[in-house]
Amino acid sequence: MGKIDFSELTPYAKVFTGLTKEREALLIEAGPVIKPALADVTERFYTVLQSIDTTAPFLEGRLADLKKTHQAWLESLFTGPFDETYAQTMYHVGQVHVKVDLPVEFMSGGMSLIVDELIALVFDIYGDDPQHCPPLLKAINAITGFSLLIMQQSYQSSSLSAELDRFLAITGMSRTLFENLAGAYSN
């Protein structure tokens, strides 16, 4: 599989998810108010995951480390920058999910749970203030959508790469031969 060009993927994902400069600034502005409550968001998120029979095995023996990583990621949603380095980090998360055989639907389902928690948090902090809630909720939707889009791109690419590696191992074909054959048929 080819090398990922994050200078192309990052703006593509931002446009697709509505992560504008204004929304980025709004997330960073809200950070000092929201970040102190993110440990509770992480706790509630993992409480739900532990209650789901199919997700619980992925948490066993790793819960403390996962919570720590999750909280750091949540905080990054409100600190930025949301640049190529951030995209590379999210891409790596997708690769890790493939390595641990995490089903792809866990990423989108998990993101839905996180967004639900963040919506509740925004309303807890800002009430129903129309000047804060709608724009901040749109910004949260944009950054979580951006993160998920990058992770899913990675997941798809990493899954295909893993399948290709299995195919090459079974057939004894070299990657170079496969790429030459694939190139001959792509024209």
C-alpha positions as CSV (number, residue, x, y, z in Angstrom):
1,M,0.0,0.0,0.0
2,G,1.2,3.5,-0.8
3,K,2.4,6.1,1.6
4,I,-0.4,8.3,2.9
5,D,-0.1,12.0,2.0
6,F,-1.4,13.8,5.1
7,S,-1.0,17.2,3.3
8,E,-3.9,16.0,1.1
9,L,-5.9,13.8,3.5
10,T,-6.1,16.5,6.3
11,P,-7.8,19.3,4.2
12,Y,-10.0,16.7,2.5
13,A,-11.2,15.4,5.8
14,K,-11.7,18.9,7.2
15,V,-13.9,19.9,4.2
16,F,-15.8,16.7,4.4
17,T,-16.6,17.1,8.1
18,G,-17.0,20.9,8.3
19,L,-13.9,21.4,10.5
20,T,-13.4,25.1,9.7
21,K,-10.8,27.5,11.2
22,E,-13.7,29.1,13.1
23,R,-14.8,25.8,14.6
24,E,-11.2,24.9,15.5
25,A,-10.9,28.3,17.3
26,L,-14.1,27.7,19.2
27,L,-13.0,24.3,20.4
28,I,-9.7,25.7,21.7
29,E,-11.5,28.6,23.3
30,A,-13.9,26.2,25.1
31,G,-11.0,24.0,26.2
32,P,-10.2,25.5,29.6
33,V,-13.9,25.2,30.6
34,I,-14.5,21.7,29.2
35,K,-11.2,19.9,29.8
36,P,-11.7,19.6,33.6
37,A,-14.8,17.5,33.0
38,L,-13.4,15.1,30.5
39,A,-12.2,12.5,33.0
40,D,-15.9,11.9,33.8
41,V,-16.7,11.6,30.1
42,T,-14.0,8.9,29.8
43,E,-15.3,7.1,32.9
44,R,-18.9,7.0,31.6
45,F,-17.7,5.9,28.1
46,Y,-15.8,2.9,29.5
47,T,-18.6,2.0,31.8
48,V,-20.8,1.7,28.8
49,L,-18.2,-0.3,26.8
50,Q,-17.7,-2.7,29.7
51,S,-21.5,-3.4,29.7
52,I,-21.4,-4.5,26.1
53,D,-20.6,-8.2,25.8
54,T,-18.7,-7.8,22.5
55,T,-16.5,-4.9,23.6
56,A,-15.6,-6.1,27.1
57,P,-13.0,-8.7,25.9
58,F,-11.0,-5.9,24.2
59,L,-10.8,-4.0,27.5
60,E,-9.6,-6.8,29.8
61,G,-6.3,-6.1,31.4
62,R,-5.9,-2.8,29.6
63,L,-8.6,-0.6,31.0
64,A,-6.4,1.8,33.0
65,D,-4.1,2.4,30.0
66,L,-7.0,2.8,27.6
67,K,-8.7,5.4,29.9
68,K,-5.5,7.4,30.1
69,T,-5.0,7.4,26.3
70,H,-8.7,8.2,25.8
71,Q,-8.7,11.1,28.1
72,A,-5.6,12.5,26.5
73,W,-7.3,12.3,23.1
74,L,-10.4,14.0,24.4
75,E,-8.3,16.8,25.8
76,S,-6.6,17.1,22.3
77,L,-10.1,17.8,20.9
78,F,-10.0,21.1,22.8
79,T,-6.4,22.1,22.4
80,G,-5.5,21.4,18.8
81,P,-3.8,21.9,16.6
82,F,-5.9,19.9,14.1
83,D,-3.1,19.6,11.6
84,E,-1.3,16.9,9.7
85,T,0.3,15.6,12.9
86,Y,-3.1,15.2,14.5
87,A,-4.3,13.4,11.4
88,Q,-1.2,11.1,11.6
89,T,-2.1,10.3,15.2
90,M,-5.7,9.5,14.3
91,Y,-4.4,7.4,11.4
92,H,-2.2,5.5,13.8
93,V,-5.2,4.8,16.1
94,G,-7.0,3.2,13.1
95,Q,-3.9,1.0,12.5
96,V,-3.9,-0.1,16.1
97,H,-7.6,-1.0,15.9
98,V,-6.8,-3.3,13.0
99,K,-3.8,-4.9,14.8
100,V,-6.0,-5.8,17.8
101,D,-8.8,-7.0,15.5
102,L,-11.3,-4.5,16.7
103,P,-14.4,-4.6,14.5
104,V,-14.8,-1.5,12.5
105,E,-18.3,-0.7,13.8
106,F,-16.7,-0.3,17.3
107,M,-15.1,2.9,16.1
108,S,-18.3,4.5,14.8
109,G,-20.4,3.2,17.7
110,G,-17.8,4.4,20.2
111,M,-17.7,7.8,18.6
112,S,-21.5,8.1,18.9
113,L,-21.2,7.3,22.6
114,I,-18.5,9.9,23.0
115,V,-20.5,12.6,21.1
116,D,-23.5,11.8,23.3
117,E,-21.4,12.4,26.4
118,L,-19.9,15.6,25.0
119,I,-23.4,17.0,24.1
120,A,-24.5,16.4,27.6
121,L,-21.4,18.1,28.9
122,V,-21.9,21.2,26.8
123,F,-25.4,21.5,28.1
124,D,-24.3,21.0,31.6
125,I,-21.7,23.7,31.3
126,Y,-23.5,26.2,29.1
127,G,-27.1,25.4,29.8
128,D,-29.1,26.1,26.7
129,D,-27.3,29.3,25.9
130,P,-27.9,29.8,22.1
131,Q,-24.7,31.7,21.7
132,H,-22.5,28.9,23.0
133,C,-24.3,25.5,22.6
134,P,-25.2,25.3,18.9
135,P,-21.8,26.6,17.5
136,L,-19.8,24.5,20.0
137,L,-21.9,21.4,19.3
138,K,-21.3,21.8,15.6
139,A,-17.6,22.2,16.3
140,I,-17.5,19.0,18.4
141,N,-19.4,17.2,15.7
142,A,-16.8,18.4,13.1
143,I,-13.7,17.4,15.2
144,T,-15.1,14.0,16.1
145,G,-16.2,13.4,12.5
146,F,-12.8,14.4,11.3
147,S,-11.1,12.1,13.8
148,L,-13.4,9.2,12.8
149,L,-13.0,9.8,9.1
150,I,-9.2,9.6,9.4
151,M,-9.4,6.5,11.6
152,Q,-11.7,4.8,9.1
153,Q,-9.4,5.6,6.2
154,S,-6.5,4.0,8.2
155,Y,-8.6,1.1,9.2
156,Q,-9.6,0.4,5.6
157,S,-6.0,0.8,4.3
158,S,-4.6,-1.3,7.1
159,S,-7.2,-4.0,6.7
160,L,-6.5,-4.3,2.9
161,S,-2.8,-4.4,3.6
162,A,-3.2,-7.2,6.1
163,E,-5.4,-9.1,3.7
164,L,-2.7,-8.6,0.9
165,D,0.0,-9.8,3.3
166,R,-2.0,-13.0,4.0
167,F,-2.6,-13.5,0.3
168,L,1.1,-13.1,-0.5
169,A,2.0,-15.5,2.3
170,I,-0.4,-18.2,1.0
171,T,0.6,-17.9,-2.6
172,G,4.3,-17.3,-2.1
173,M,4.1,-14.3,-4.4
174,S,6.4,-11.4,-3.8
175,R,4.9,-8.0,-3.2
176,T,6.9,-6.7,-6.2
177,L,5.4,-9.3,-8.5
178,F,1.9,-8.6,-7.2
179,E,2.4,-4.8,-7.7
180,N,3.7,-5.4,-11.2
181,L,0.7,-7.6,-12.1
182,A,-1.7,-5.1,-10.5
183,G,-0.1,-2.3,-12.5
184,A,-0.4,-4.2,-15.7
185,Y,-4.1,-4.6,-15.2
186,S,-4.9,-1.1,-14.0
187,N,-4.3,0.4,-17.5
